[in-house]
């Protein structure tokens, strides 16, 4: 057998491996034998590091010397909701610095929730001659000066996507740094930027890039400039408008409608800030071919939303505010039979009383009418076990189910019972469920259901739920495929964690904030399991200055082969053997 | 919420064995207060502008929506709150007029009250009073888009807002 494995020349094996892209498959290949490990590591071109602290840049570079594409993720998911204090970490500079020398032919960098500086961007612009793709998703720490460096130097840039990043927006002038000779743009997403870019520079850029497929503009681009831009890029597949509001003028409307009609390939729309209903009909001609519609910033009411979605028979993804109401969701269920993903966001998240008529019924309608629906994010103010059970029975193909009820610990509003059975039905019927976020009044029982049934679950988010450690224990001991667990404001303490300590090494990460995990337990975990970083965040001061039984504010545990990190701010402590000694 | 069923008692993870954990009832109480805090916002609203029951948008961590959406929605709300429509108001016999933000009022009643304070007098929306008292009262009129002077109060408030150009207060006995 061994002889057979090595009887293929390396070149043949390498050629075969070049058809394998999936990380899991590549990892499996690398474990067959030493020679396959060697061949595979030299031809792996794409690296994904789900937690930038799980491994160090030198370790990655040592094993994979010929990488062309890197994807890194930094802060934990709850950073999106202000739960991770400023300065926690996730700095990309050390990675860029290491890769600048090791990977001169690097083409793609994709970062999520990382701190990126102008220095890092300048280094990227300088170091990688064939740089093609930069995606900065929910990143921060850089300014438009860094963008100017990228624009000016990356001759072969195809993609610049700043989705939802926080950019120090000094001016829109950076866009003008793309030289006149630059024509390779395929995708540009500047929707998160505040400043106006030069419209003429934008129009010229769009006009000279024949391969442009994706253009997501920022709010500062006024509606009356949109037609001009569209006319220069009729091949666009994805468009994000700027502000979608202007005084109703027939000539502006007709040029806009004409421009949209000319974009025969357009399949995805977003933007729509300040949308005025009067201009919506401009997109009606292309609605039937739209597959993706993001109206999360469009404060238009239910009647106009209903009219709009009713024309989008090919729609696969809809993101919308709860202005759509149950009635709009019923129309969605009736007309959009190809719908796969629905996200409904709250228009008044901080109001106590509902401002719109959006209830559990809307979601039930969509679950009934849309057979391909498998991904849901739904904010509402009321829910029942019956509704959840109906949704579960309707959609056993559900893979991502995230529910948020605005009021924490809200019970079934009809029976006043906890929503345990409803979510139990979800995990029981939806056997391929990968991601779950729960809401409402929940006891330990729901965790028992999850532990028993959610065997494919990879990510679970829990808030204001459970009664005791038993809840956490059910999840950690039952969910075989669990990779990410994030918990806030639950009465979970030490015991479940300590009993299931070994499980933590099989997961990417565990976040717990405002729970009841004691400092002593954190120290113990950190000491017992060397390949876990147990990070305690406490803005009250060193945890050692309080009794060991005192609960920590925030806890972030992740597996790592890189050991403890040293770039932590003053309010983060890693529990390992050394620090435990220092702190006691 | 009752006690858990006996099926789960085979595990030794009963919270009562672990004094480090607070008892369930006090934890519930604590969490109840926390949810009140969440409703009222995690920061103390010190400014008098803006809705006092809206928490400081950038600091709140519930419900879990991303910063960009939060900011956009907050901005929408503020825009609605900060739109203004100032019109000139003259009192007959007084050459210097005043300016009044009509959008800061939600109807005729509020408008009259403000004008009362501004000009320190009494008003009549319609000349309903009988003759003896008419010299004590003034009449509120407005100029519309077409230049005509009309009595304030005949049309619905929203319609009034869309046609009013300026206001004038005259004596009732014209």
HADDOCK unambig.tbl for C-alpha pairs under 7 A between the chains (distance, minus, plus):
assign (segid A and resid 80 and name CA) (segid B and resid 66 and name CA) 5.63 0.50 0.50
assign (segid A and resid 81 and name CA) (segid B and resid 61 and name CA) 5.20 0.50 0.50
assign (segid A and resid 81 and name CA) (segid B and resid 64 and name CA) 5.55 0.50 0.50
assign (segid A and resid 81 and name CA) (segid B and resid 65 and name CA) 6.35 0.50 0.50
assign (segid A and resid 81 and name CA) (segid B and resid 66 and name CA) 5.99 0.50 0.50
assign (segid A and resid 82 and name CA) (segid B and resid 59 and name CA) 6.86 0.50 0.50
assign (segid A and resid 82 and name CA) (segid B and resid 61 and name CA) 5.54 0.50 0.50
assign (segid A and resid 83 and name CA) (segid B and resid 61 and name CA) 6.52 0.50 0.50
assign (segid A and resid 164 and name CA) (segid B and resid 68 and name CA) 6.97 0.50 0.50
assign (segid A and resid 297 and name CA) (segid B and resid 72 and name CA) 7.00 0.50 0.50
assign (segid A and resid 347 and name CA) (segid B and resid 73 and name CA) 6.68 0.50 0.50
assign (segid A and resid 349 and name CA) (segid B and resid 63 and name CA) 6.63 0.50 0.50
assign (segid A and resid 350 and name CA) (segid B and resid 54 and name CA) 6.17 0.50 0.50
assign (segid A and resid 406 and name CA) (segid B and resid 63 and name CA) 6.04 0.50 0.50
assign (segid A and resid 408 and name CA) (segid B and resid 35 and name CA) 6.69 0.50 0.50
assign (segid A and resid 467 and name CA) (segid B and resid 24 and name CA) 6.94 0.50 0.50
assign (segid A and resid 468 and name CA) (segid B and resid 15 and name CA) 5.74 0.50 0.50
assign (segid A and resid 469 and name CA) (segid B and resid 13 and name CA) 6.45 0.50 0.50
assign (segid A and resid 469 and name CA) (segid B and resid 15 and name CA) 6.56 0.50 0.50
assign (segid A and resid 470 and name CA) (segid B and resid 13 and name CA) 5.71 0.50 0.50
assign (segid A and resid 470 and name CA) (segid B and resid 14 and name CA) 6.99 0.50 0.50
assign (segid A and resid 493 and name CA) (segid B and resid 21 and name CA) 6.72 0.50 0.50
assign (segid A and resid 516 and name CA) (segid B and resid 21 and name CA) 6.68 0.50 0.50
assign (segid A and resid 549 and name CA) (segid B and resid 20 and name CA) 6.37 0.50 0.50
